[in-house]
């Protein structure tokens, strides 16, 4: 069961970071390299607790579908999404937001189990853990960029 944990300082208010991280539209933009798009459940806007989204994307050249449900949320401090159906045996993804002096600390924890038992563990070690780390990092950096641009625009318009 690999766990990927990333922390990122964002110079923007917690509410902005929280909403951008749960935006279906921002997620699709941030994962353009996999042509990810929402095809069922919540397909645009801000996902809420209890809602699901089904994503269609290309990973490793293979078209895949994954359905996740928001199973916990305390605005603007955290939300959790968990896989309902998809390529993993399971995943639990926690998004936490903490107000700090410089803005917001975003903490992303992705805990997953690959399918196929021992073979899945080998795949994790060989490439999947690295692939998922880079995938999440790219997405999180996009959220940071958009949040800081939004915050700067708000400051400039005052």
Secondary structure in CASP SS format (residue, H / E / C, confidence):
PFRMAT SS
TARGET T0000
AUTHOR 0000-0000-0000
METHOD secondary structure of the structure
MODEL  1
X C 1.00
X C 1.00
X E 1.00
X E 1.00
X E 1.00
X E 1.00
X E 1.00
X E 1.00
X E 1.00
X E 1.00
X C 1.00
X C 1.00
X C 1.00
X H 1.00
X H 1.00
X H 1.00
X H 1.00
X H 1.00
X H 1.00
X H 1.00
X H 1.00
X C 1.00
X E 1.00
X H 1.00
X H 1.00
X H 1.00
X H 1.00
X H 1.00
X H 1.00
X H 1.00
X C 1.00
X H 1.00
X H 1.00
X H 1.00
X C 1.00
X C 1.00
X E 1.00
X E 1.00
X E 1.00
X E 1.00
X E 1.00
X C 1.00
X C 1.00
X C 1.00
X C 1.00
X E 1.00
X C 1.00
X C 1.00
X C 1.00
X C 1.00
X C 1.00
X E 1.00
X E 1.00
X E 1.00
X E 1.00
X E 1.00
X E 1.00
X E 1.00
X E 1.00
X C 1.00
X C 1.00
X E 1.00
X E 1.00
X E 1.00
X E 1.00
X E 1.00
X E 1.00
X E 1.00
X E 1.00
X E 1.00
X E 1.00
X E 1.00
X E 1.00
X E 1.00
X C 1.00
X C 1.00
X C 1.00
X E 1.00
X E 1.00
X E 1.00
X E 1.00
X E 1.00
X E 1.00
X E 1.00
X E 1.00
X C 1.00
X C 1.00
X C 1.00
X C 1.00
X E 1.00
X E 1.00
X E 1.00
X E 1.00
X E 1.00
X E 1.00
X E 1.00
X E 1.00
X E 1.00
X E 1.00
X E 1.00
X C 1.00
X C 1.00
X E 1.00
X E 1.00
X E 1.00
X E 1.00
X E 1.00
X E 1.00
X E 1.00
X E 1.00
X E 1.00
X E 1.00
X E 1.00
X C 1.00
X C 1.00
X C 1.00
X H 1.00
X H 1.00
X H 1.00
X H 1.00
X H 1.00
X H 1.00
X H 1.00
X H 1.00
X H 1.00
X H 1.00
X H 1.00
X H 1.00
X H 1.00
X H 1.00
X H 1.00
X H 1.00
X H 1.00
X H 1.00
X H 1.00
X H 1.00
X H 1.00
X H 1.00
X H 1.00
X H 1.00
X H 1.00
X H 1.00
X H 1.00
X H 1.00
X H 1.00
X H 1.00
X H 1.00
X H 1.00
X H 1.00
X H 1.00
X H 1.00
X H 1.00
X H 1.00
X H 1.00
X H 1.00
X H 1.00
X C 1.00
X C 1.00
END
